Amino acid sequence: MERRAALKGLATAIGGLVVLPSWASNWNHTTLQPTDLLSAEETPLLASVVDTIIPKTDTPGAKELGVDRFIQLMIKDCYDSKAQETLKKGLATVEEDSKETFGKSFTACNAAQRIHILEGMGLSDDATSKGFFTMVKGLTIQGYMSSEYVMTNITKYEMIPARWNGCVPVNQ
């Protein structure tokens, strides 16, 4: 190996280790910037879908933790335009199914009606509906589990788990 390549690799590794703590820090709903991915009508609809997937119990729900903004940010920054269109078409389908089935908007439905609509999308033969539900459900779980509240209050997140304690008494 050449010395320049070795030094370049070493510098990259050290830089990565210096930046890692700031990159891997927990997010919360105040750190997420609003995106222009969804319209003003679609944003509360996504929040209702997220709230249906992980509702509020004795712990905050996904909507309360701002997971809907996390999903918008992830899809805008990390997914291709096809996934962005799937999100928009899926939200339109949710609204249409709600109006056809129950005669009212998805946000106005009760919890059982919302679950019925989302379960129907998950079991649908339509690739767009099923893709939407799978994508939003996965991102909801990811966003909820990596939120600051869950990481600090529920899972007791440790940046470097499995400490090594060298001074442990050994019994014979």
FENFEN-V840616 format. One record per helix or strand of 3 or more residues. SS is the DSSP state (hx for helix, st for strand). FROM is the first residue (numbers start at 1). TO is the last residue. If there is no record, write none. Layout:
# FENFEN-V840616
{{SS;FROM;TO} {SS;FROM;TO}}
This chain:
# FENFEN-V840616
{{hx;3;23} {hx;40;53} {hx;67;78} {hx;81;102} {hx;106;108} {hx;111;122} {hx;127;145} {hx;148;154}}
